[in-house]
């Protein structure tokens, strides 16, 4: 009689262990993490046309009340798309692909979607910033062309748990701070910061009548975790424009298109081609006095510009630290901190001037923050 050998349990244990490891790997692979992905977004030529919701086309920049001129080439504004939000986060597989792609970036979700801020609230804030940037760009462009542009500071919205609840209202016009006439929103922010929490007396205009209100700023942290003093309102500048300038663009938020809007407006309102008919892209916030400021997602915008055919790119000097070493082949980048510098770069590009003399983002510039 032949006896069968008892089967060992080891192979079964090994199979179970292997299956457990595979299941764990799959769970980790598809487990959402506290990150989102930034990638190049659509590129819009400010000198061209955009599609409307009814599938028609309109100029991105249109002007009434002044003579306009034919343009050429491109003055592209660049955008960034965010993949993921607090409700739907990227998986490990998607994050790994982004880490291996130089045109994408993996960023902490708190940097894009602060705790306590819903996706809808973020979109609303971005639209308010886009509207404000269009006004700032128009003011900067018209001031550069010699127009007089009176301005005032108004309340766009009151944050639900902020210091201004029950004190300020939407559309209030802030006329003065502690008795001093208010020039712009930056002056109000400076007064709040200087007071370090001390109560402020604001003179406001509401329904055509002036009144004084008192607000005590609160110390809060921003999306980067930095503490500061805030009164809990979103502000915007209301301008009295001497001519009508309309900027038509949909599904794009934030303030980073400001500089390119301003350049496009100037090109439309002046003879000749500001860019010499070449394809130039760029990014940067702008204020009414022509100051160009830093933006987010500069690397993704560089790649988006190159993919759209741009040969040259105007980057805020404050972003130089993120530009150095990350410029895609075939794209030449010039740094700028003012509208005047941007116009100077375009003049050199258009006239075939000495491009080597223009400011660029070098390692030394990046180390000094300029």
C-alpha positions, 0 to 999 in steps of 0.5 A: 500500500502506498501512503500519500504524503501529508501536504504542507501548508506552506504553499497555501500560506505563501499564496495567501501572503502573496494575494494579501500583498497584491491587494495591499498594493492595489489599495495603496496604488489607488488610494487618494492622497493629499495632493493635486496635479498642475498641468499646462492649460489652454493658451489664448491669443489676446489678439485673436478670437474666442468661442462663445457658449453659442459656438460663435466667435468674438474678439478676445479684446474689443474696444468702443470709443477709440480707433483700433488697429490691425494686429498680427502674430500672438500675445498669448496668455497662458493658464494652468489646469488643476487635476483633482480637488478635495472631493476627487483626489488623484491616485498614486498612479496619476501622481507617479505619472506627474512626477515623471512629466517635467510639464506637470507638478505635484503640489499639496492640496492645501496650497490650491484648496485651503482647508474650509474653502469649498471648490465652489468658493474657490471658483468664485474667488478666482472669478472675482480675481479675474474680473479685478485683473481685467480692470487693473490691466485696462487701467494700466494700459490706458494710463500707459497710453496717456488716458486719465483713469479715476479709481475707487476701492469697493467691497466685492464680498464679505467673508462669512466668518470675517471681521467685517460681517455686519459692518461692511456690505457688498458694493460699499465704497471705501473712501478713507482709512483713519481719516486719510483718503484711500488711494487703492486696495494696497494702501488699505492692506498696508494700513491693516498690516501696520496696525497689527490688530488695532481697530480701523475707522473706515469712511465708506459710501453706501447708497450715496451717503458717507458714514464711518464704521470701525473694524478690528482686524483678526489675525489669521493664516493664509494658504501658505500657513503665514499669519497676517491681519485681515478684515475679511473682505474681497476688494476690487477697484472700480475705474471710470474708463474714458473708453469701453474695453471688453475682455471676453474669456470664459472658464479662466480664473485668477489674476495671472493674465493681467500683464498679457491683457494690458499688452493686448489692449495697447497693441489694439489701440496703437498702430503697427504690430507690438510683437513684430508679428511674432508669437510671444507668450507670457504671464504675470499679474499687473496693477494699475501703476504697471507693476508686474507680479508673481503667479503660480504654475510658471513651469506649466505655463512655459510648456503650454506656451511652447506647445502653442508655438510661442518663441518668446516668453515674458515671465515675472522677475519674481518667478525667476527662481522657478524658471531657471533650469525648467525652460523647454527647448525652443523657448526664449524667456525674458524677465519683467517686473513692469509694463514698461519692461514688457513693452521694451522686450516686445520692441526688441523682439519686433525690431530685431534688436539686441535680445541678449541685452534684455533681462533674463532669468539667470541663476544669479537673478533667481538667487536674489529674487529678481 
